[in-house]
């Protein structure tokens, strides 16, 4: 089972057995912004796109300044983590005394909390069974608030559905990585570096696509080429297609026929 949210350290989660839960977060709650400090915060590819574009910086700059890699639940592919500030309380780098400075583009784990979404797996295949959990951190007083939500209401209110859609694409890729396609070299395999670039460094991947022989080697419709020039999200999706191709030889991406190929 792959969860696509991650609570802060020391918390626990329970599976929702009904469609409603109680929670609220606002500046009058005594723990306000506590969850924004010393957080073990996972970032997903779509998070990086939203955050680096909000900040107006390149993927390279965002990755270097705000992230680090760490082995967590996947032993064959490091998770991308948000780097906390170097102060005693280890603030999120986007936290101010008034709250989140990038609230509209905050990452998925912040956005979804306390709701956790899990996609159940069967072997190497992804069974599209979605389960929901509630994260319960001992310091969080939001659980004591009286406001009640349905899962659907929370997803709509926090604008989570788009993130769910993007993260479902990532789950497919993460499943491939869990099979250790890198072989005995592990993350020292050059294929790992290429896959990491396609997942998290969309600006570098764009250069790879448009400043190499890539488009002459693959059959990409001109409409999609135009989309790749204009949209980081489309580049991310295309990067996932490319990863499937070069790791498995499968997927929607097709090579351009050679003049020497039989008709």
VENHU-V834285 format. One line per field, one symbol per residue. ss: DSSP state (~ for helix, > for strand, _ for the rest). phi: phi as a letter, one per 30 degrees, with the letter a starting at -180 (. if undefined). A space follows every 50 residues. Layout:
# VENHU-V834285
ss->???
phi->???
This chain:
# VENHU-V834285
ss->_>>________>>>>____>>>___________~~~>____>>_~~~~~~ ~~~~~___~~~~~~~~>>>>________>>>>_>______>>__>>__>> __~~~__~~~~~__>>>>>>>>__>>>>>>>>>>>>____~~~~___>>> ~~~~~~~___~~~~~~~~~~~~~~~~~~____~~~~~~_~~~~~~~~~~~ _~~~~~~~~~___~~~~>___~~~~~~~~~_~~~~~~~~~~~~~~~~~__ ____>________
phi->.cdcbbddeicbbbddcbdbacaabaddddceiddcbhcdcdccededdd dddddibdeedddddbbbcadbdcdcaddccdddddbechdedccbdckd dbedbddeddddecdccbcdcbidccddcccbbcdbcdddcddcdddcbd eddddddchceddeddddddeededddddhddiddhdddeddddddeddc cddddddddccbdeddcbdceeddeddddcbdddddddddddeeddcbic jddbddddddddd
